[in-house]
Amino acid sequence: MKRLASICFVMALLAGCATTESDSAWPGYRTDARGELLRDHRGHCWRTADWRPHDAVPECDGALAGPQELVMQPVATPSSDAETDAYADAAPPAPVTATVYFGFNQASLDAAAQRALLEALLALPQIDDTLNVALVGHADAQGDPDYNLALSRRRAEAVRDALIAHGVPASVITLKARGDQEARRAEAVCPGPDQLACWRDARRVQITVQVSPSGG
């Protein structure tokens, strides 16, 4: 399972930079600058690529950390059609969603946009080719519709490039540009001279990440 190549930068923004494994009191696990265990959004410890079962500790992997010998058990085979259906109907992991906002006539990520993107990445259980990342770019209703369509695409491309820079495979990212379509349908709610501020939410890229069930 491939983790974020830039995890130190991410955690410096959100929780303090992680220590290296050699500096950690928890071999096989990621820790922060204070030596505390790092956990993902579900409370699971972050294992390093070098983690092995003998590194297990009760705080993270209690079932593996006991004195008993670890015995590999065969995978149970469903014994009935009902059990087979239960396996087939298992719900896939819930998608991770996020929205990155842009300034007026801008297609570059400011500090707030970068933080929103990094928080979305940290919410993922893994960063690898089991992801399906959909990006949809939008623009407000000011100006020419063709220009707004191109602007919404540049915004989606900026988010795509940032995701790739943080280790997301380019092959799992799909991109759409919707221009000002949604903003024009809501134009009546933004009358008068305050349209620039009112349409802030229209200048965005919506991110939806679905993790394949096989990716855990």
MDTraj code that builds the backbone (N, CA, C; nanometers):
import mdtraj as md
import numpy as np

residues = "MET LYS ARG LEU ALA SER ILE CYS PHE VAL MET ALA LEU LEU ALA GLY CYS ALA THR THR GLU SER ASP SER ALA TRP PRO GLY TYR ARG THR ASP ALA ARG GLY GLU LEU LEU ARG ASP HIS ARG GLY HIS CYS TRP ARG THR ALA ASP TRP ARG PRO HIS ASP ALA VAL PRO GLU CYS ASP GLY ALA LEU ALA GLY PRO GLN GLU LEU VAL MET GLN PRO VAL ALA THR PRO SER SER ASP ALA GLU THR ASP ALA TYR ALA ASP ALA ALA PRO PRO ALA PRO VAL THR ALA THR VAL TYR PHE GLY PHE ASN GLN ALA SER LEU ASP ALA ALA ALA GLN ARG ALA LEU LEU GLU ALA LEU LEU ALA LEU PRO GLN ILE ASP ASP THR LEU ASN VAL ALA LEU VAL GLY HIS ALA ASP ALA GLN GLY ASP PRO ASP TYR ASN LEU ALA LEU SER ARG ARG ARG ALA GLU ALA VAL ARG ASP ALA LEU ILE ALA HIS GLY VAL PRO ALA SER VAL ILE THR LEU LYS ALA ARG GLY ASP GLN GLU ALA ARG ARG ALA GLU ALA VAL CYS PRO GLY PRO ASP GLN LEU ALA CYS TRP ARG ASP ALA ARG ARG VAL GLN ILE THR VAL GLN VAL SER PRO SER GLY GLY".split()
xyz = np.array([
    [0.0863, -0.1194, 0.0000],
    [0.0000, 0.0000, 0.0000],
    [0.0890, 0.1232, 0.0000],
    [0.0733, 0.2021, -0.0985],
    [0.1592, 0.3211, -0.1121],
    [0.1005, 0.4381, -0.0355],
    [0.1795, 0.4958, 0.0527],
    [0.1355, 0.6119, 0.1321],
    [0.1751, 0.7418, 0.0635],
    [0.1338, 0.8541, 0.1175],
    [0.1675, 0.9851, 0.0615],
    [0.3180, 1.0062, 0.0639],
    [0.3747, 1.0354, -0.0522],
    [0.5181, 1.0619, -0.0579],
    [0.5530, 1.1879, 0.0175],
    [0.4592, 1.2791, 0.0271],
    [0.4868, 1.4069, 0.0937],
    [0.4197, 1.4164, 0.2286],
    [0.4180, 1.3064, 0.3049],
    [0.3448, 1.3053, 0.4329],
    [0.4028, 1.4052, 0.5316],
    [0.5357, 1.4288, 0.5258],
    [0.5968, 1.5225, 0.6209],
    [0.5422, 1.6630, 0.5999],
    [0.5287, 1.7024, 0.4722],
    [0.4735, 1.8350, 0.4438],
    [0.3285, 1.8449, 0.4868],
    [0.2527, 1.7418, 0.4625],
    [0.1110, 1.7412, 0.4996],
    [0.0951, 1.7562, 0.6492],
    [0.1668, 1.6757, 0.7247],
    [0.1496, 1.6784, 0.8693],
    [0.2079, 1.8054, 0.9303],
    [0.3046, 1.8680, 0.8631],
    [0.3544, 1.9972, 0.9115],
    [0.2446, 2.1009, 0.9075],
    [0.1570, 2.0909, 0.8085],
    [0.0446, 2.1853, 0.7996],
    [-0.0640, 2.1543, 0.9004],
    [-0.0895, 2.0265, 0.9229],
    [-0.2088, 1.9881, 0.9981],
    [-0.1817, 1.9370, 1.1396],
    [-0.0671, 1.8706, 1.1613],
    [-0.0480, 1.8134, 1.2946],
    [0.0976, 1.8068, 1.3367],
    [0.1890, 1.8701, 1.2655],
    [0.3298, 1.8634, 1.2988],
    [0.3947, 1.7530, 1.2202],
    [0.5161, 1.7730, 1.1762],
    [0.5821, 1.6782, 1.0862],
    [0.6070, 1.5452, 1.1539],
    [0.5896, 1.4356, 1.0795],
    [0.6088, 1.3010, 1.1332],
    [0.7568, 1.2707, 1.1486],
    [0.7925, 1.1899, 1.2496],
    [0.9296, 1.1464, 1.2671],
    [0.9580, 1.0316, 1.1732],
    [1.0861, 1.0062, 1.1472],
    [1.1238, 0.8901, 1.0690],
    [1.1168, 0.7674, 1.1562],
    [1.1155, 0.6513, 1.0894],
    [1.1017, 0.5271, 1.1660],
    [1.2182, 0.5053, 1.2602],
    [1.3407, 0.5461, 1.2175],
    [1.4574, 0.5234, 1.3010],
    [1.4523, 0.6056, 1.4282],
    [1.3824, 0.7197, 1.4246],
    [1.3733, 0.8060, 1.5428],
    [1.2575, 0.7679, 1.6327],
    [1.1735, 0.6748, 1.5921],
    [1.0481, 0.6485, 1.6610],
    [1.0630, 0.5422, 1.7678],
    [0.9841, 0.5572, 1.8757],
    [0.9758, 0.4516, 1.9772],
    [0.8783, 0.3435, 1.9355],
    [0.8181, 0.3589, 1.8183],
    [0.7184, 0.2639, 1.7684],
    [0.7650, 0.2119, 1.6318],
    [0.8634, 0.1235, 1.6252],
    [0.9111, 0.0736, 1.4954],
    [0.7960, 0.0171, 1.4130],
    [0.7915, 0.0553, 1.2876],
    [0.6868, 0.0060, 1.1998],
    [0.5649, 0.0949, 1.1924],
    [0.5619, 0.2048, 1.2738],
    [0.4453, 0.2936, 1.2748],
    [0.4904, 0.4386, 1.2573],
    [0.4048, 0.5190, 1.1926],
    [0.4299, 0.6624, 1.1790],
    [0.4016, 0.7341, 1.3111],
    [0.4872, 0.8305, 1.3452],
    [0.4667, 0.9109, 1.4657],
    [0.4845, 1.0577, 1.4314],
    [0.4316, 1.1451, 1.5208],
    [0.4485, 1.2875, 1.4985],
    [0.5772, 1.3364, 1.5627],
    [0.5988, 1.4675, 1.5621],
    [0.7233, 1.5247, 1.6127],
    [0.7433, 1.4984, 1.7610],
    [0.6340, 1.4713, 1.8347],
    [0.6442, 1.4429, 1.9786],
    [0.6609, 1.2957, 2.0070],
    [0.6673, 1.2122, 1.9021],
    [0.6811, 1.0692, 1.9215],
    [0.5506, 0.9972, 1.9442],
    [0.4366, 1.0680, 1.9267],
    [0.3051, 1.0068, 1.9453],
    [0.2628, 0.9353, 1.8168],
    [0.1888, 0.8269, 1.8335],
    [0.1411, 0.7519, 1.7184],
    [0.0464, 0.8364, 1.6340],
    [0.0622, 0.8312, 1.5026],
    [-0.0307, 0.8963, 1.4102],
    [-0.1411, 0.7991, 1.3717],
    [-0.2625, 0.8505, 1.3630],
    [-0.3759, 0.7661, 1.3262],
    [-0.4517, 0.8318, 1.2121],
    [-0.5195, 0.7465, 1.1309],
    [-0.5997, 0.8003, 1.0218],
    [-0.7367, 0.8399, 1.0732],
    [-0.8272, 0.8796, 0.9808],
    [-0.9573, 0.9317, 1.0215],
    [-1.0450, 0.8267, 1.0877],
    [-1.0098, 0.6978, 1.0745],
    [-1.0858, 0.5915, 1.1406],
    [-1.0213, 0.5465, 1.2709],
    [-0.9131, 0.6107, 1.3102],
    [-0.8468, 0.5762, 1.4351],
    [-0.7419, 0.4679, 1.4225],
    [-0.7130, 0.4228, 1.3015],
    [-0.6139, 0.3184, 1.2801],
    [-0.4736, 0.3779, 1.2754],
    [-0.3769, 0.3085, 1.3358],
    [-0.2388, 0.3537, 1.3301],
    [-0.1884, 0.3488, 1.1863],
    [-0.0977, 0.4432, 1.1555],
    [-0.0387, 0.4465, 1.0203],
    [0.0861, 0.3582, 1.0206],
    [0.0816, 0.2457, 0.9519],
    [0.1990, 0.1593, 0.9396],
    [0.2944, 0.2143, 0.8338],
    [0.4248, 0.1908, 0.8538],
    [0.5224, 0.2247, 0.7511],
    [0.5310, 0.1093, 0.6521],
    [0.6021, 0.1332, 0.5420],
    [0.6194, 0.0290, 0.4412],
    [0.7011, -0.0884, 0.4955],
    [0.7770, -0.0653, 0.6029],
    [0.8612, -0.1709, 0.6609],
    [0.7926, -0.2468, 0.7733],
    [0.6661, -0.2174, 0.8026],
    [0.5975, -0.2836, 0.9125],
    [0.5906, -0.4340, 0.8894],
    [0.6153, -0.5105, 0.9954],
    [0.6033, -0.6558, 0.9929],
    [0.5228, -0.7003, 1.1152],
    [0.4603, -0.8189, 1.1138],
    [0.3787, -0.8624, 1.2274],
    [0.4498, -0.8557, 1.3620],
    [0.5831, -0.8783, 1.3632],
    [0.6525, -0.8722, 1.4919],
    [0.6622, -0.7298, 1.5468],
    [0.6311, -0.6287, 1.4629],
    [0.6299, -0.4902, 1.5102],
    [0.4997, -0.4537, 1.5804],
    [0.3986, -0.5423, 1.5756],
    [0.2655, -0.5095, 1.6279],
    [0.2709, -0.4739, 1.7763],
    [0.1941, -0.3708, 1.8129],
    [0.1821, -0.3293, 1.9520],
    [0.0342, -0.3275, 1.9896],
    [0.0008, -0.3485, 2.1181],
    [-0.1402, -0.3529, 2.1584],
    [-0.2174, -0.2274, 2.1227],
    [-0.1500, -0.1099, 2.1246],
    [-0.2191, 0.0151, 2.0962],
    [-0.2723, 0.0208, 1.9531],
    [-0.2093, -0.0538, 1.8640],
    [-0.2464, -0.0468, 1.7220],
    [-0.3006, -0.1778, 1.6669],
    [-0.2356, -0.2866, 1.7001],
    [-0.2709, -0.4167, 1.6445],
    [-0.2741, -0.5205, 1.7573],
    [-0.3724, -0.5020, 1.8476],
    [-0.3791, -0.5868, 1.9653],
    [-0.3889, -0.7343, 1.9347],
    [-0.4612, -0.7676, 1.8269],
    [-0.4796, -0.9080, 1.7943],
    [-0.3488, -0.9747, 1.7540],
    [-0.2528, -0.8960, 1.7029],
    [-0.1253, -0.9513, 1.6604],
    [-0.0176, -0.9410, 1.7674],
    [-0.0431, -0.8601, 1.8695],
    [0.0619, -0.8297, 1.9665],
    [0.0647, -0.9244, 2.0856],
    [-0.0301, -1.0172, 2.0950],
    [-0.0357, -1.1091, 2.2077],
    [0.0768, -1.2109, 2.2037],
    [0.0919, -1.2876, 2.3113],
    [0.2004, -1.3850, 2.3187],
    [0.1764, -1.5076, 2.2309],
    [0.0518, -1.5311, 2.1890],
    [0.0248, -1.6503, 2.1119],
    [0.0897, -1.6424, 1.9750],
    [0.1231, -1.7588, 1.9205],
    [0.1841, -1.7661, 1.7894],
    [0.0825, -1.7271, 1.6832],
    [0.1275, -1.6496, 1.5875],
    [0.0394, -1.6078, 1.4802],
    [0.0218, -1.7234, 1.3830],
    [-0.1024, -1.7664, 1.3664],
    [-0.1338, -1.8788, 1.2786],
    [-0.2188, -1.8267, 1.1643],
    [-0.1775, -1.8524, 1.0406],
    [-0.2532, -1.8109, 0.9257],
    [-0.3724, -1.9032, 0.9076],
    [-0.4919, -1.8464, 0.9079],
    [-0.6136, -1.9232, 0.8921],
    [-0.6601, -1.9184, 0.7476],
    [-0.7133, -2.0291, 0.6956],
    [-0.7655, -2.0258, 0.5595],
    [-0.8870, -1.9344, 0.5501],
    [-0.9046, -1.8753, 0.4341],
    [-1.0198, -1.7891, 0.4114],
    [-1.1451, -1.8751, 0.4071],
    [-1.2457, -1.8342, 0.4872],
    [-1.3688, -1.9110, 0.4925],
    [-1.4431, -1.9016, 0.3602],
    [-1.4972, -2.0139, 0.3170],
    [-1.5753, -2.0185, 0.1942],
    [-1.7225, -2.0116, 0.2292],
    [-1.7999, -1.9235, 0.1649],
    [-1.9427, -1.9165, 0.1948],
    [-2.0081, -2.0524, 0.1790],
    [-2.0902, -2.0893, 0.2787],
    [-2.1483, -2.2233, 0.2795],
    [-2.2870, -2.2284, 0.2207],
    [-2.3396, -2.1153, 0.1798],
    [-2.4738, -2.1161, 0.1240],
    [-2.4891, -2.0030, 0.0257],
    [-2.5949, -2.0088, -0.0541],
    [-2.6221, -1.9016, -0.1483],
    [-2.6464, -1.7697, -0.0756],
    [-2.7114, -1.7782, 0.0421],
    [-2.7395, -1.6572, 0.1183],
    [-2.6105, -1.5888, 0.1606],
    [-2.5118, -1.6705, 0.2054],
    [-2.3844, -1.6125, 0.2461],
    [-2.3108, -1.5557, 0.1262],
    [-2.3226, -1.6236, 0.0112],
    [-2.2598, -1.5724, -0.1101],
    [-2.3171, -1.4378, -0.1469],
    [-2.4516, -1.4255, -0.1370],
    [-2.5161, -1.2986, -0.1673],
    [-2.4712, -1.1899, -0.0711],
    [-2.4498, -1.2283, 0.0568],
    [-2.4064, -1.1302, 0.1559],
    [-2.2698, -1.0747, 0.1202],
    [-2.1804, -1.1643, 0.0718],
    [-2.0497, -1.1177, 0.0285],
    [-2.0628, -1.0224, -0.0897],
    [-2.1480, -1.0593, -0.1856],
    [-2.1636, -0.9798, -0.3067],
    [-2.2268, -0.8450, -0.2781],
    [-2.3146, -0.8407, -0.1758],
    [-2.3875, -0.7180, -0.1472],
    [-2.3169, -0.6272, -0.0478],
    [-2.1952, -0.6644, -0.0060],
    [-2.1234, -0.5818, 0.0912],
    [-2.1044, -0.4414, 0.0353],
    [-2.1358, -0.3425, 0.1168],
    [-2.1293, -0.2039, 0.0707],
    [-1.9843, -0.1625, 0.0480],
    [-1.9554, -0.0926, -0.0616],
    [-1.8197, -0.0424, -0.0847],
    [-1.7872, 0.0681, 0.0150],
    [-1.6601, 0.0976, 0.0336],
    [-1.6243, 0.2074, 0.1245],
    [-1.6907, 0.3376, 0.0814],
    [-1.7299, 0.4173, 0.1801],
    [-1.7931, 0.5462, 0.1494],
    [-1.6940, 0.6362, 0.0764],
    [-1.7396, 0.7100, -0.0248],
    [-1.6480, 0.7987, -0.0969],
    [-1.6016, 0.9143, -0.0088],
    [-1.4836, 0.9638, -0.0378],
    [-1.4316, 1.0844, 0.0256],
    [-1.4612, 1.2017, -0.0684],
    [-1.5240, 1.3050, -0.0153],
    [-1.5581, 1.4213, -0.0974],
    [-1.4947, 1.5470, -0.0388],
    [-1.4650, 1.6415, -0.1261],
    [-1.4077, 1.7694, -0.0837],
    [-1.4363, 1.8729, -0.1918],
    [-1.4299, 1.9990, -0.1532],
    [-1.4485, 2.1089, -0.2479],
    [-1.3332, 2.2072, -0.2318],
    [-1.2715, 2.2426, -0.3439],
    [-1.1620, 2.3396, -0.3461],
    [-1.2135, 2.4663, -0.4146],
    [-1.2023, 2.5809, -0.3467],
    [-1.2545, 2.7073, -0.3987],
    [-1.1420, 2.7932, -0.4586],
    [-1.1804, 2.8787, -0.5535],
    [-1.0847, 2.9631, -0.6251],
    [-1.1291, 3.1091, -0.6192],
    [-1.0325, 3.1988, -0.6358],
    [-1.0626, 3.3399, -0.6427],
    [-1.1239, 3.3755, -0.7771],
    [-1.1760, 3.4968, -0.7854],
    [-1.2384, 3.5440, -0.9092],
    [-1.1377, 3.5423, -1.0236],
    [-1.1755, 3.4740, -1.1322],
    [-1.0933, 3.4637, -1.2528],
    [-0.9582, 3.3984, -1.2252],
    [-0.9510, 3.3130, -1.1214],
    [-0.8264, 3.2467, -1.0843],
    [-0.8368, 3.0959, -1.1073],
    [-0.7222, 3.0353, -1.1419],
    [-0.7173, 2.8902, -1.1584],
    [-0.5992, 2.8301, -1.0837],
    [-0.5439, 2.9050, -0.9868],
    [-0.4344, 2.8544, -0.9052],
    [-0.4836, 2.8308, -0.7632],
    [-0.4209, 2.7363, -0.6939],
    [-0.4627, 2.6996, -0.5592],
    [-0.3981, 2.7931, -0.4575],
    [-0.4804, 2.8632, -0.3795],
    [-0.4258, 2.9453, -0.2718],
    [-0.4062, 2.8577, -0.1475],
    [-0.3665, 2.9196, -0.0360],
    [-0.3356, 2.8423, 0.0844],
    [-0.4568, 2.7642, 0.1343],
    [-0.5746, 2.8254, 0.1311],
    [-0.6946, 2.7560, 0.1776],
    [-0.7274, 2.6375, 0.0880],
    [-0.7096, 2.6542, -0.0426],
    [-0.7361, 2.5446, -0.1358],
    [-0.6373, 2.4304, -0.1151],
    [-0.5104, 2.4639, -0.0919],
    [-0.4101, 2.3602, -0.0669],
    [-0.4432, 2.2820, 0.0594],
    [-0.4884, 2.3527, 0.1623],
    [-0.5214, 2.2849, 0.2878],
    [-0.6409, 2.1919, 0.2691],
    [-0.7430, 2.2366, 0.1971],
    [-0.8593, 2.1517, 0.1718],
    [-0.8193, 2.0265, 0.0953],
    [-0.7276, 2.0418, 0.0007],
    [-0.6811, 1.9280, -0.0773],
    [-0.6040, 1.8297, 0.0096],
    [-0.5163, 1.8802, 0.0957],
    [-0.4371, 1.7926, 0.1820],
    [-0.5250, 1.7197, 0.2835],
    [-0.6264, 1.7873, 0.3362],
    [-0.7168, 1.7226, 0.4298],
    [-0.7927, 1.6089, 0.3616],
    [-0.8294, 1.6283, 0.2354],
    [-0.8960, 1.5213, 0.1612],
    [-0.8019, 1.4028, 0.1420],
    [-0.6754, 1.4301, 0.1135],
    [-0.5790, 1.3220, 0.0958],
    [-0.5587, 1.2435, 0.2249],
    [-0.5531, 1.3135, 0.3381],
    [-0.5331, 1.2461, 0.4664],
    [-0.6525, 1.1604, 0.5057],
    [-0.7697, 1.1898, 0.4487],
    [-0.8888, 1.1108, 0.4795],
    [-0.8914, 0.9778, 0.4050],
    [-0.8000, 0.9596, 0.3097],
    [-0.7992, 0.8368, 0.2312],
    [-0.7246, 0.7259, 0.3051],
    [-0.7734, 0.6008, 0.2962],
    [-0.7033, 0.4904, 0.3621],
    [-0.5734, 0.4533, 0.2938],
    [-0.5594, 0.4825, 0.1650],
    [-0.4370, 0.4570, 0.0919],
    [-0.4325, 0.5461, -0.0313],
    [-0.3131, 0.5613, -0.0855],
    [-0.2945, 0.6376, -0.2086],
    [-0.2304, 0.5430, -0.3092],
    [-0.3116, 0.4860, -0.3970],
    [-0.2598, 0.3921, -0.4957],
    [-0.3597, 0.3802, -0.6100],
    [-0.3424, 0.2770, -0.6944],
    [-0.4268, 0.2659, -0.8128],
    [-0.5619, 0.2008, -0.7850],
    [-0.5979, 0.1821, -0.6559],
    [-0.7327, 0.1360, -0.6238],
    [-0.8306, 0.2529, -0.6137],
    [-0.7819, 0.3761, -0.6286],
    [-0.8674, 0.4934, -0.6183],
    [-0.9378, 0.5220, -0.7508],
    [-1.0511, 0.5879, -0.7406],
    [-1.1212, 0.6431, -0.8566],
    [-1.1540, 0.7882, -0.8214],
    [-1.0795, 0.8811, -0.8797],
    [-1.0882, 1.0220, -0.8425],
    [-1.1591, 1.0991, -0.9538],
    [-1.2718, 1.1608, -0.9210],
    [-1.3478, 1.2405, -1.0177],
    [-1.3393, 1.3881, -0.9802],
    [-1.2986, 1.4708, -1.0737],
    [-1.2878, 1.6149, -1.0537],
    [-1.3857, 1.6855, -1.1469],
    [-1.4636, 1.7793, -1.0919],
    [-1.5588, 1.8565, -1.1723],
    [-1.5337, 2.0042, -1.1454],
    [-1.4933, 2.0772, -1.2499],
    [-1.4634, 2.2191, -1.2367],
    [-1.5849, 2.3059, -1.2669],
    [-1.5964, 2.4174, -1.1941],
    [-1.7089, 2.5104, -1.2096],
    [-1.6577, 2.6539, -1.2139],
    [-1.7418, 2.7439, -1.2659],
    [-1.7131, 2.8875, -1.2675],
    [-1.8411, 2.9633, -1.2344],
    [-1.8263, 3.0925, -1.1986],
    [-1.9465, 3.1720, -1.1731],
    [-2.0056, 3.2197, -1.3059],
    [-2.1173, 3.2912, -1.2986],
    [-2.1919, 3.3270, -1.4194],
    [-2.1534, 3.4623, -1.4773],
    [-2.0446, 3.5210, -1.4289],
    [-2.0014, 3.6488, -1.4837],
    [-1.9113, 3.6248, -1.6045],
    [-1.9292, 3.7021, -1.7077],
    [-1.8448, 3.6888, -1.8251],
    [-1.9016, 3.5947, -1.9299],
    [-1.8179, 3.5644, -2.0291],
    [-1.8586, 3.4831, -2.1434],
    [-1.8653, 3.3351, -2.1061],
    [-1.9719, 3.2642, -2.1433],
    [-1.9842, 3.1221, -2.1085],
    [-1.8693, 3.0367, -2.1603],
    [-1.8202, 3.0632, -2.2826],
    [-1.7094, 2.9844, -2.3364],
    [-1.5816, 3.0064, -2.2550],
    [-1.5588, 3.1309, -2.2155],
    [-1.4414, 3.1588, -2.1312],
    [-1.4554, 3.0882, -1.9969],
    [-1.5748, 3.0917, -1.9392],
    [-1.5975, 3.0277, -1.8099],
    [-1.5791, 2.8771, -1.8180],
    [-1.6175, 2.8185, -1.9311],
    [-1.5971, 2.6745, -1.9486],
    [-1.4485, 2.6412, -1.9470],
    [-1.3696, 2.7210, -2.0208],
    [-1.2251, 2.6984, -2.0226],
    [-1.1635, 2.7224, -1.8851],
    [-1.2127, 2.8235, -1.8131],
    [-1.1621, 2.8535, -1.6792],
    [-1.1917, 2.7390, -1.5831],
    [-1.3110, 2.6822, -1.5918],
    [-1.3454, 2.5706, -1.5018],
    [-1.2571, 2.4499, -1.5304],
    [-1.2188, 2.4308, -1.6566],
    [-1.1282, 2.3205, -1.6900],
    [-0.9888, 2.3457, -1.6326],
    [-0.9408, 2.4692, -1.6433],
    [-0.8086, 2.5002, -1.5869],
    [-0.8078, 2.4773, -1.4359],
    [-0.9168, 2.5084, -1.3703],
    [-0.9243, 2.4836, -1.2260],
    [-0.9177, 2.3347, -1.1947],
    [-0.9920, 2.2557, -1.2699],
    [-0.9878, 2.1108, -1.2476],
    [-0.8488, 2.0562, -1.2776],
    [-0.7843, 2.1078, -1.3795],
    [-0.6486, 2.0632, -1.4123],
    [-0.5499, 2.1006, -1.3028],
    [-0.5696, 2.2167, -1.2395],
    [-0.4810, 2.2576, -1.1298],
    [-0.4930, 2.1620, -1.0121],
    [-0.6155, 2.1202, -0.9809],
    [-0.6358, 2.0230, -0.8727],
    [-0.5758, 1.8890, -0.9117],
    [-0.5975, 1.8469, -1.0365],
    [-0.5381, 1.7212, -1.0837],
    [-0.3868, 1.7221, -1.0677],
    [-0.3220, 1.8289, -1.1103],
    [-0.1763, 1.8361, -1.1028],
    [-0.1288, 1.8317, -0.9576],
    [-0.2031, 1.8967, -0.8675],
    [-0.1650, 1.8947, -0.7255],
    [-0.1798, 1.7538, -0.6681],
    [-0.2848, 1.6827, -0.7054],
    [-0.3033, 1.5458, -0.6584],
    [-0.1901, 1.4554, -0.7070],
    [-0.1543, 1.4695, -0.8343],
    [-0.0444, 1.3891, -0.8884],
    [0.0856, 1.4195, -0.8148],
    [0.1079, 1.5472, -0.7828],
    [0.2294, 1.5859, -0.7102],
    [0.2349, 1.5216, -0.5720],
    [0.1180, 1.4887, -0.5154],
    [0.1136, 1.4262, -0.3835],
    [0.0992, 1.2749, -0.3912],
    [0.1234, 1.2164, -0.5085],
    [0.1328, 1.0714, -0.5185],
    [0.0120, 0.9997, -0.5752],
    [-0.0945, 1.0719, -0.6109],
    [-0.2117, 1.0063, -0.6697],
    [-0.1796, 0.9716, -0.8154],
    [-0.1973, 0.8447, -0.8558],
    [-0.1666, 0.8084, -0.9943],
    [-0.2537, 0.8853, -1.0936],
    [-0.1920, 0.9369, -1.1980],
    [-0.2674, 1.0117, -1.2989],
    [-0.3739, 0.9246, -1.3650],
    [-0.3484, 0.7947, -1.3727],
    [-0.4404, 0.7046, -1.4430],
    [-0.5747, 0.6884, -1.3730],
    [-0.5859, 0.7250, -1.2439],
    [-0.7120, 0.7050, -1.1715],
    [-0.7957, 0.8333, -1.1667],
    [-0.7479, 0.9416, -1.2282],
    [-0.8162, 1.0709, -1.2196],
    [-0.8950, 1.0979, -1.3479],
    [-1.0228, 1.1300, -1.3319],
    [-1.1041, 1.1761, -1.4443],
    [-1.1432, 1.3221, -1.4196],
    [-1.1611, 1.3956, -1.5273],
    [-1.1795, 1.5407, -1.5165],
    [-1.2942, 1.5850, -1.6057],
    [-1.3813, 1.6730, -1.5502],
    [-1.4900, 1.7321, -1.6265],
    [-1.4940, 1.8822, -1.5998],
    [-1.5363, 1.9569, -1.7004],
    [-1.5529, 2.1016, -1.6864],
    [-1.6985, 2.1363, -1.7152],
    [-1.7638, 2.2044, -1.6215],
    [-1.9043, 2.2408, -1.6377],
    [-1.9246, 2.3916, -1.6541],
    [-1.8158, 2.4674, -1.6538],
    [-1.8288, 2.6111, -1.6758],
    [-1.9226, 2.6762, -1.5764],
    [-2.0116, 2.7633, -1.6269],
    [-2.1028, 2.8378, -1.5396],
    [-2.2446, 2.7818, -1.5428],
    [-2.2610, 2.6554, -1.5874],
    [-2.3944, 2.5988, -1.6035],
    [-2.4778, 2.6070, -1.4753],
    [-2.4193, 2.5623, -1.3645],
    [-2.4949, 2.5614, -1.2388],
    [-2.5148, 2.7032, -1.1855],
    [-2.4155, 2.7889, -1.2025],
    [-2.4267, 2.9267, -1.1526],
    [-2.5369, 3.0021, -1.2267],
    [-2.5487, 2.9820, -1.3566],
    [-2.6517, 3.0544, -1.4329],
    [-2.7921, 3.0103, -1.3929],
    [-2.8052, 2.8837, -1.3535],
    [-2.9368, 2.8385, -1.3080],
    [-2.9735, 2.9032, -1.1754],
    [-2.8729, 2.9459, -1.0982],
    [-2.8982, 3.0086, -0.9680],
    [-2.8780, 3.1596, -0.9716],
    [-2.8730, 3.2177, -1.0919],
    [-2.8384, 3.3587, -1.1066],
    [-2.9348, 3.4505, -1.0318],
    [-3.0601, 3.4112, -1.0206],
    [-3.1598, 3.4971, -0.9564],
    [-3.1304, 3.5198, -0.8080],
    [-3.0523, 3.4296, -0.7454],
    [-3.0255, 3.4454, -0.6028],
    [-2.9073, 3.5377, -0.5768],
    [-2.8427, 3.5877, -0.6805],
    [-2.7278, 3.6768, -0.6645],
    [-2.7488, 3.8062, -0.7423],
    [-2.8492, 3.8854, -0.7065],
    [-2.8724, 4.0112, -0.7781],
    [-2.7842, 4.1232, -0.7234],
    [-2.7804, 4.2321, -0.7973],
    [-2.7185, 4.3533, -0.7462],
    [-2.5677, 4.3527, -0.7464],
    [-2.5057, 4.4489, -0.6756],
    [-2.3605, 4.4704, -0.6818],
    [-2.2794, 4.3683, -0.6033],
    [-2.3427, 4.2817, -0.5249],
    [-2.2683, 4.1859, -0.4431],
    [-2.2500, 4.0518, -0.5127],
    [-2.2632, 4.0468, -0.6433],
    [-2.2546, 3.9209, -0.7144],
    [-2.1180, 3.8545, -0.7000],
    [-2.0107, 3.9326, -0.6985],
    [-1.8769, 3.8753, -0.6897],
    [-1.8618, 3.7892, -0.5648],
    [-1.9076, 3.8423, -0.4497],
    [-1.8996, 3.7660, -0.3253],
    [-2.0052, 3.6563, -0.3213],
    [-2.1218, 3.6865, -0.3755],
    [-2.2321, 3.5899, -0.3693],
    [-2.1992, 3.4627, -0.4457],
    [-2.1261, 3.4781, -0.5559],
    [-2.0952, 3.3630, -0.6399],
    [-1.9641, 3.2946, -0.6026],
    [-1.9121, 3.3224, -0.4850],
    [-1.7865, 3.2590, -0.4438],
    [-1.7959, 3.1069, -0.4520],
    [-1.9082, 3.0518, -0.4049],
    [-1.9214, 2.9064, -0.4011],
    [-1.9270, 2.8446, -0.5401],
    [-1.9543, 2.9266, -0.6423],
    [-1.9583, 2.8733, -0.7788],
    [-1.8186, 2.8530, -0.8358],
    [-1.7189, 2.9206, -0.7802],
    [-1.5822, 2.9119, -0.8318],
    [-1.5094, 2.7993, -0.7593],
    [-1.5281, 2.6777, -0.8072],
    [-1.4848, 2.5631, -0.7290],
    [-1.4506, 2.4429, -0.8181],
    [-1.3852, 2.3446, -0.7535],
    [-1.3684, 2.2105, -0.8100],
    [-1.4178, 2.1116, -0.7061],
    [-1.5093, 2.0268, -0.7463],
    [-1.5623, 1.9232, -0.6579],
    [-1.4795, 1.7956, -0.6763],
    [-1.4395, 1.7368, -0.5654],
    [-1.3570, 1.6153, -0.5663],
    [-1.4380, 1.5011, -0.5054],
    [-1.4451, 1.3901, -0.5753],
    [-1.5075, 1.2695, -0.5222],
    [-1.4106, 1.1536, -0.5422],
    [-1.3735, 1.0881, -0.4322],
    [-1.2782, 0.9767, -0.4389],
    [-1.3479, 0.8508, -0.3880],
    [-1.3569, 0.7518, -0.4738],
    [-1.4118, 0.6219, -0.4356],
    [-1.2967, 0.5218, -0.4296],
    [-1.2913, 0.4447, -0.3213],
    [-1.1886, 0.3437, -0.3051],
    [-1.2466, 0.2080, -0.3406],
    [-1.1790, 0.1336, -0.4254],
    [-1.2248, 0.0003, -0.4617],
    [-1.2297, -0.0873, -0.3384],
    [-1.3361, -0.1698, -0.3204],
    [-1.3424, -0.2595, -0.2038],
    [-1.2210, -0.3506, -0.1946],
    [-1.1629, -0.3865, -0.3087],
    [-1.0455, -0.4736, -0.3064],
    [-0.9249, -0.4048, -0.2492],
    [-0.9315, -0.2681, -0.2444],
    [-0.8172, -0.1946, -0.1911],
    [-0.8177, -0.1838, -0.0416],
    [-0.9240, -0.2352, 0.0256],
    [-0.9290, -0.2342, 0.1709],
    [-0.9619, -0.0996, 0.2244],
])
top = md.Topology()
chain = top.add_chain()
for i, resn in enumerate(residues, 1):
    res = top.add_residue(resn, chain, resSeq=i)
    for name in ("N", "CA", "C"):
        top.add_atom(name, md.element.get_by_symbol(name[0]), res)
traj = md.Trajectory(xyz[None], top)
